[in-house]
């Protein structure tokens, strides 16, 4: 299979996925090239040697605002420190952590995001987080990422949150608007709701 054919198959896979399941259910796409140069594309690799071609968003699922309340105080000091260090509202970090993990430092999403602020492997590497379940490292890595996203999108909180969920490239590809993914749209709405609640109490 040549490069042109591979691109065509990839486009067909993505199109079929979006058609069958909706834009919020697209899977990661992996590529494998065998010893004869044949290219195989799949969303379910069944052997070593597959390389990731297309990464979807973090696999976020909605959590309850009150579910993590009993664990919140355990991380209050760490969150306050990160908020000061990265010039972020304390209430905003609490809102993101509530939406992402309900203060569960061991939370893992279906797409492999881990920890309090649900860092994906690439994001963790970018910000030097070697142990994503470590609360201090995770909060600081996620806070730095959120601060960088706010800078990238001219302090537009809605776009920064959309990028935190779907990736900055997804926001840019969609004309610097919230991508048309049900997961991302719900995520942004929930974080903003939680942020409003926390601002009234913090």
N, C-alpha and C positions, 0 to 999 in steps of 0.2 A: 504493500500500500504506500503510495507516494504522499508527500506532504499535503498536496491539494486534496487528495482523497481523505486523508486523516482529518483535515479541517472540516470537510463536508460531513464526515461521520460525527465529529464532535458537535457541529451545529445541529445535526439531526437529533443527537442524544439530548442536547439541551432543550431543543424545541419540543421534543416528545415529553420530556420531564415536565416542562412548564404547562404543556397542554393537558397532560393527564392529572397533574396534582396541584396545579396553581403555582404562582411564582414563589410562594413561601415554602415550597416543599422540594426545591431543586437539590440534588445531591452533589457531593464532590465528584469530580471526574478524574480518573487515573489513567495513565498511559503506560503500556508495556511494549517493548520492542524485543522480539525473539532473535535467535542467532541467525535467522534467515532475513532479518530486516523487516519482518512483518509487524505491523502496528496493531495493538489491541487497546480499545478504549472501554472503560467500564466504570460504574459507580460502586462496584463491590469487588475489589481486588481479592483474588483467591490464591495468590502465590507471592513470594518475595520478588522484588524487582520493579514493581509498579511505581511510577513517579506521579505526584499530584500535578494536574494541569489546571484545574479550576477549583478554587476554594469557595464554599458557600459561607454564610454567616455563622454565628457562634452556636446556633442550636438553643437559643434562649427559650425558656418556658416560664410562664407567668407565675409569680409567687405571691403569697399573702402579705399584706403590710404588717399584720400583727404576728405572723408566724415566728419571725426572728427577734421579736422584741425582748425576750428573756436573755438573748445572747448579746444584745446591743452594747450593754455597759462594759463588756469584756474588751471591746475594741475602741471605746470612746477616746482614750488618750492617744492611741495610734492614729486614729482618723483626724483628731484635732491637730496633731503634729504635721501630718501630711497636708492638711488644708492650709496651714500656715506656710509650710515650705514651698508649696506649688501655687500659692495665691488663688486658692479655690474656696468657695463657700463651704463651711463645715456641713451645712444642711444638704448641699448638693452631693457630697461624697456619701453621706448616709443614704440619700435617695438612690444613688447608683448601686450601692452595696445591697440595700434592701431589695431592689429589683433583680439584681444579678444572682444573689446567693442566699438572701435572708440571713446573712451573718453566719453562714456555714463555711468555714475555712476549707473544708474538704469537698465542697460541691464540685461536681463534674457534669458538664452538659453533654448532650448526645453528640455534639460535634467536637468535644474534647477541650472545651474551655474549663479552666480549673481555678478554684479558690474564691476568696471573698469578692474580688472584682472580676472574676471569670476571664482570666488571661488566656488567650490562645498561645500555642507554642511560639509562633513567629513574633508575636508582641512581647512575650516574656524574654525572648532572646534579644530583641531590640533594646529592651530596657534593663538588661542584665539581671533578670530574675531567674535564678537557677532552680529554686524550689518554689513552685507556684502555690503550694499549700502553706507556706510560711506567711503568717498574717502581715508581718512588717514588710517583707519584700513584696508581697502581692499588692498591698495597699499603696506602697510607694510607686511600684511599677504602673499600676492602673491610674494613679493620680497624675503621674508624669505624662502618660499617654493622653489622658483627658485634657490636661493643660496644653499639650501640643496640638490637639484637635481644635481646641478653642482658638489658638493662634492661627491655625490653618484656615479656619472658616470665619475669621474676623469677629471672634467672640459671639458668634451665632450659636446659642446653646442648643437649639433644636437640631441644627446640622451636626454639631459636635456629638450629641447623643446618638443620632442616627449613624454616624461614622463609628462610634464606639461599638455599636451593635453589628453593623453590616460591613464596616471597613471604610476607610476614607476614599478608596478608589471607587467604591459603589456609589457614594454620594456624588463624587465628581462626574462619573459616567452618566448619572441621571440629572445633569445640569445643575448641580449643587442644590438639589432638592431631596427630601426624604425618599429613598428608593421605594418602589411600589411592592414592597414585601410586607405581608400581613404581620409577620413577626416584628419587623423593625418599626412599623407604624404603631403597633400596640406597645412596644417597648418604650418608645419616646413618650407616648401618652402617659404610661404608668410612672416613669421617672419624674416627669413634670408634676404629676399629682402628688407623688411622695415628697418632692422638693417643696411644694407649697405647704404640705402638712408639717414638715420639719421646720420650715421657717417660722411657723406660728408657735413652735414649742421650744426652739433652741435660741 
